[in-house]
Amino acid sequence: MHITSMPSSISTRVVRLQPWLNVRNVEACFITLQQGALILKDRGKTLLDENLAGIHLANRPPDGTFATTHAQRLPDGGYVLASCRSKVGERNLQIFGPSGRFVRSFPIGDGIEHLAVDSRGRIWVGYFDEGIFGGDPLSAHGLSRFDQHGDLEYQWNGRPNAPIDDCDTLTLDDNDAAWICPYSPYFVAMIKGFETRTVLPKAPVSIMSGLLVGPKHLGFVGGIDFHGVGDQNGFRINVSPEGSRIEAMPKVGPDPTPKDSVVTIVSLETGNRTQVQILDQYSAPMTFRHNVSCRAGAALCWNGSHIYRFSLDSLLAA
């Protein structure tokens, strides 16, 4: 089933979160298999688990230009670390065993936006525009999947589908299907094995920070309430000639809630939308941009001192 239109009326509610973990100077936090977490600090040099215990990685290759920006767990308890920027052929992914001992490294492409590992140990990678258009064939399609030996198993095909200019969101559901909502068409697609299905031809928001997936609902985390240049939602988008700057005039209308702290929930059965604004324990709006990690229907978000978690089910029940 897919939805071709969105109802005009949107209900809005507010949810206040309490901290899940208290930890300072978090650079990034990644939700992993079994709803665990891996936390990066100290410019990627410190890796913590969800118990805030340090993870020691042994026999790492010389750092060179490798700077850890992404981390995931493997099904056997091992770890995957990646560096988002690389030259063509440069080994920017490292695999470690459950004990933390180095196993192997291999290239996965430049411009890594998202890294996820499914229950079969396959490594999914979504890329941002500099990687897609930077000349590296591993990232040129916007979405790739590798096995644990570095063999390329899958790449997004932009011919029957729309091309990916920036893989804004990538999440894995409980059945190992990958879900994306890419720039610039902003549709939602599901990739299961090698098969692709468009679930939502037009997302309700753009430039979102995360995607939550449930049996009957999708949750778009953050974003901006527009679909394209000069669209019906009242946004005027000015893009610089080199494409590096986007300016959006605010929407004028009855929906003033800032999307940067909002999850927009869409029913896959009816198309109805609900907005949930997420506040921290002090009733201040959360800021999702670059500070959220999603897997299936669960999410982690963080600020300078705390990590929070919420789920699509909890937002629907609020």
C-alpha positions as CSV (number, residue, x, y, z in Angstrom):
1,M,0.0,0.0,0.0
2,H,1.1,3.5,-0.6
3,I,-0.4,6.9,0.0
4,T,-0.8,9.5,-2.8
5,S,-2.1,12.5,-0.8
6,M,-2.0,13.9,2.7
7,P,-5.0,15.2,4.7
8,S,-4.9,19.0,5.4
9,S,-5.7,18.8,9.1
10,I,-2.9,17.8,11.4
11,S,-3.3,17.1,15.2
12,T,-0.4,18.1,17.4
13,R,0.7,16.9,20.8
14,V,3.7,17.3,23.1
15,V,5.9,14.7,24.7
16,R,8.4,15.4,27.4
17,L,11.5,13.1,27.7
18,Q,13.6,12.2,30.7
19,P,17.3,11.4,30.2
20,W,18.1,7.8,29.5
21,L,21.9,8.3,30.1
22,N,23.8,11.1,31.6
23,V,27.1,11.6,29.7
24,R,28.9,14.7,28.8
25,N,30.5,15.7,25.5
26,V,28.7,13.2,23.3
27,E,29.8,13.6,19.7
28,A,27.6,10.9,18.3
29,C,25.3,8.0,19.6
30,F,24.2,5.1,17.4
31,I,21.3,2.8,18.1
32,T,22.4,-0.8,17.4
33,L,21.1,-4.4,17.3
34,Q,18.9,-5.4,20.3
35,Q,18.2,-1.7,20.9
36,G,21.7,-1.1,22.4
37,A,23.8,1.9,21.9
38,L,27.4,2.9,21.0
39,I,28.6,6.3,22.0
40,L,31.5,8.3,20.5
41,K,33.5,10.9,22.4
42,D,36.9,12.6,22.1
43,R,36.9,13.0,18.3
44,G,36.0,9.4,17.9
45,K,38.8,8.1,20.0
46,T,36.6,6.9,22.9
47,L,33.9,4.3,22.4
48,L,31.3,3.6,25.1
49,D,28.5,1.1,25.3
50,E,25.0,1.7,26.7
51,N,26.3,1.0,30.2
52,L,28.9,3.8,29.7
53,A,31.6,1.1,29.8
54,G,34.6,1.8,27.7
55,I,35.3,-0.6,24.7
56,H,38.9,-1.4,24.2
57,L,39.8,-2.1,20.6
58,A,43.1,-4.0,20.2
59,N,45.6,-4.2,17.3
60,R,44.0,-1.3,15.4
61,P,45.9,-0.4,12.2
62,P,47.8,3.0,12.3
63,D,45.2,5.7,12.2
64,G,46.5,7.6,9.1
65,T,43.5,9.6,8.0
66,F,40.9,7.3,9.7
67,A,38.7,9.3,12.1
68,T,35.9,7.3,13.6
69,T,32.5,8.9,12.8
70,H,30.2,5.9,12.9
71,A,29.9,2.8,15.0
72,Q,27.7,-0.3,14.9
73,R,27.5,-3.8,16.5
74,L,27.7,-7.0,14.6
75,P,25.3,-9.9,15.4
76,D,28.2,-11.9,17.1
77,G,28.9,-9.0,19.4
78,G,31.7,-7.6,17.3
79,Y,32.0,-3.9,16.2
80,V,32.1,-2.0,13.0
81,L,33.8,1.5,12.9
82,A,33.8,3.8,9.9
83,S,35.3,7.1,8.9
84,C,32.9,9.2,6.8
85,R,35.5,10.8,4.5
86,S,38.0,8.8,2.4
87,K,39.8,8.7,-0.9
88,V,38.9,6.2,-3.6
89,G,40.0,2.8,-2.5
90,E,40.9,3.9,1.0
91,R,40.0,1.4,3.7
92,N,37.5,3.5,5.8
93,L,35.7,0.6,7.6
94,Q,37.2,-1.5,10.3
95,I,35.8,-4.7,11.8
96,F,36.6,-5.9,15.3
97,G,35.6,-9.2,17.0
98,P,33.6,-9.4,20.3
99,S,36.8,-9.2,22.3
100,G,37.7,-5.9,20.6
101,R,40.5,-7.5,18.5
102,F,40.9,-6.1,15.0
103,V,39.7,-8.5,12.2
104,R,39.9,-6.6,8.9
105,S,39.3,-3.4,7.0
106,F,38.1,-2.4,3.6
107,P,36.8,0.6,1.6
108,I,33.0,1.4,1.7
109,G,33.1,4.7,-0.2
110,D,33.3,8.4,0.6
111,G,30.7,10.7,2.2
112,I,29.1,8.3,4.7
113,E,25.9,9.8,6.1
114,H,24.5,6.6,7.7
115,L,25.8,3.2,8.7
116,A,23.6,0.3,9.8
117,V,24.2,-3.4,10.4
118,D,21.3,-5.9,10.0
119,S,20.7,-9.1,11.9
120,R,22.6,-11.1,9.2
121,G,25.6,-8.9,9.6
122,R,25.2,-7.1,6.3
123,I,26.5,-3.5,6.3
124,W,24.2,-0.8,4.9
125,V,25.7,2.6,4.0
126,G,23.9,5.8,3.0
127,Y,25.9,8.7,1.5
128,F,25.7,12.4,1.4
129,D,26.1,14.5,-1.7
130,E,29.9,15.0,-1.6
131,G,30.4,11.2,-1.7
132,I,27.7,10.6,-4.3
133,F,29.1,13.2,-6.7
134,G,32.8,12.9,-5.7
135,G,33.9,10.2,-8.1
136,D,33.9,7.1,-5.7
137,P,32.0,4.3,-7.4
138,L,31.1,2.7,-4.0
139,S,29.1,5.8,-3.0
140,A,28.0,7.1,-6.3
141,H,24.5,5.5,-6.1
142,G,23.7,6.9,-2.7
143,L,23.0,3.6,-1.0
144,S,25.2,0.5,-0.8
145,R,25.3,-2.8,1.0
146,F,28.4,-4.8,1.9
147,D,29.1,-8.2,3.5
148,Q,31.6,-8.5,6.3
149,H,34.4,-9.2,3.9
150,G,33.9,-6.0,2.0
151,D,32.1,-7.5,-1.0
152,L,29.6,-5.1,-2.6
153,E,26.2,-6.9,-2.6
154,Y,23.8,-4.1,-3.6
155,Q,23.6,-0.6,-4.8
156,W,20.6,1.6,-5.4
157,N,19.4,1.7,-9.0
158,G,18.3,5.2,-10.0
159,R,16.9,4.3,-13.4
160,P,13.7,2.5,-12.4
161,N,13.6,4.6,-9.2
162,A,14.5,8.2,-8.6
163,P,18.2,8.9,-8.1
164,I,19.6,9.7,-4.6
165,D,21.3,13.1,-4.3
166,D,21.7,12.7,-0.5
167,C,20.6,9.8,1.6
168,D,19.0,11.9,4.3
169,T,17.6,8.9,6.3
170,L,18.4,5.2,6.5
171,T,16.9,2.8,9.0
172,L,16.5,-0.9,9.2
173,D,13.3,-2.6,10.3
174,D,12.9,-5.8,12.3
175,N,12.9,-7.9,9.2
176,D,16.2,-6.5,7.9
177,A,14.6,-4.3,5.2
178,A,16.2,-0.9,4.7
179,W,14.0,2.2,4.5
180,I,15.2,5.4,3.0
181,C,13.8,8.9,2.4
182,P,16.4,10.6,0.2
183,Y,16.9,14.1,-1.1
184,S,15.7,15.5,-3.4
185,P,12.4,13.7,-4.4
186,Y,11.7,12.9,-0.7
187,F,9.8,9.6,-1.3
188,V,10.0,6.6,1.1
189,A,11.3,3.3,-0.3
190,M,11.8,-0.1,1.3
191,I,14.6,-2.4,0.1
192,K,14.2,-6.0,1.0
193,G,17.0,-8.2,-0.4
194,F,17.3,-6.9,-3.9
195,E,13.7,-5.8,-4.3
196,T,12.7,-2.1,-4.0
197,R,9.2,-0.9,-3.2
198,T,8.0,2.7,-3.0
199,V,5.9,3.0,0.2
200,L,5.2,6.7,0.2
201,P,5.6,8.7,-3.1
202,K,5.8,12.0,-1.2
203,A,7.1,12.6,2.3
204,P,5.3,15.1,4.5
205,V,8.5,17.0,5.4
206,S,12.0,17.5,3.8
207,I,15.5,17.4,5.1
208,M,14.5,15.2,8.0
209,S,17.0,13.8,10.4
210,G,15.6,10.3,11.0
211,L,12.9,7.8,10.0
212,L,10.9,5.6,12.3
213,V,9.3,2.5,10.9
214,G,6.3,0.6,12.4
215,P,3.8,-1.9,11.1
216,K,1.2,0.7,10.3
217,H,3.0,4.1,10.7
218,L,6.1,6.0,9.7
219,G,7.7,8.7,11.8
220,F,9.7,11.5,10.2
221,V,12.0,13.0,12.8
222,G,12.7,16.7,12.4
223,G,12.8,18.3,9.0
224,I,11.3,21.3,7.2
225,D,7.7,21.5,6.1
226,F,8.2,21.8,2.4
227,H,8.3,19.5,-0.7
228,G,10.0,21.6,-3.3
229,V,10.8,25.0,-4.7
230,G,7.8,27.3,-4.4
231,D,5.5,24.5,-3.4
232,Q,1.9,24.6,-2.0
233,N,3.1,24.6,1.6
234,G,4.2,28.3,1.3
235,F,8.0,27.9,1.2
236,R,10.2,29.8,-1.2
237,I,13.5,27.9,-1.6
238,N,16.6,29.8,-2.8
239,V,19.5,27.6,-3.8
240,S,23.0,29.1,-4.4
241,P,24.4,28.3,-7.9
242,E,26.8,25.8,-6.5
243,G,24.0,24.2,-4.4
244,S,25.8,24.8,-1.1
245,R,23.2,27.1,0.5
246,I,19.5,26.7,0.9
247,E,17.3,29.4,2.3
248,A,13.7,28.6,3.2
249,M,11.1,31.3,3.9
250,P,8.9,30.2,6.9
251,K,5.5,28.8,6.2
252,V,2.7,31.2,6.8
253,G,-0.3,29.3,8.1
254,P,-1.9,27.5,11.1
255,D,1.1,25.1,11.6
256,P,3.8,27.1,13.5
257,T,5.4,24.2,15.3
258,P,9.2,24.1,14.5
259,K,10.0,20.9,12.8
260,D,13.4,20.6,14.3
261,S,11.9,19.2,17.5
262,V,8.9,17.5,15.9
263,V,8.1,13.9,14.8
264,T,5.6,13.8,12.0
265,I,3.7,10.5,12.1
266,V,1.9,9.2,9.0
267,S,-0.6,6.4,9.0
268,L,0.1,3.9,6.2
269,E,-3.5,2.9,6.2
270,T,-5.3,6.3,6.1
271,G,-2.7,8.8,5.4
272,N,-3.6,10.8,8.5
273,R,-0.8,12.8,10.1
274,T,0.0,13.6,13.7
275,Q,2.7,15.9,14.9
276,V,4.5,15.3,18.2
277,Q,6.8,17.9,19.6
278,I,9.6,16.5,21.7
279,L,10.8,18.4,24.8
280,D,13.6,17.6,27.2
281,Q,13.1,17.4,31.0
282,Y,13.2,21.1,31.3
283,S,10.4,21.6,28.7
284,A,12.9,22.9,26.1
285,P,12.5,21.7,22.5
286,M,14.9,19.0,21.4
287,T,17.2,19.7,18.4
288,F,17.3,16.7,16.2
289,R,19.5,17.9,13.4
290,H,22.6,15.7,13.4
291,N,21.7,14.5,16.9
292,V,19.4,11.5,16.3
293,S,19.8,7.8,15.5
294,C,16.9,5.6,14.4
295,R,16.4,1.9,14.0
296,A,13.0,0.4,13.2
297,G,10.6,2.2,15.5
298,A,13.1,3.3,18.1
299,A,15.3,6.4,18.3
300,L,18.1,7.9,20.4
301,C,18.7,11.6,20.5
302,W,21.3,13.6,22.5
303,N,22.5,17.0,23.6
304,G,25.6,18.2,25.5
305,S,24.9,16.3,28.7
306,H,22.2,13.7,28.1
307,I,21.0,10.9,25.8
308,Y,17.3,10.3,25.4
309,R,15.3,7.6,23.8
310,F,11.8,7.3,22.5
311,S,9.8,5.1,20.2
312,L,7.1,5.4,17.6
313,D,4.8,3.3,19.8
314,S,5.3,5.6,22.7
315,L,4.6,8.7,20.6
316,L,1.4,7.1,19.2
317,A,0.3,6.2,22.8
318,A,1.0,9.7,24.2
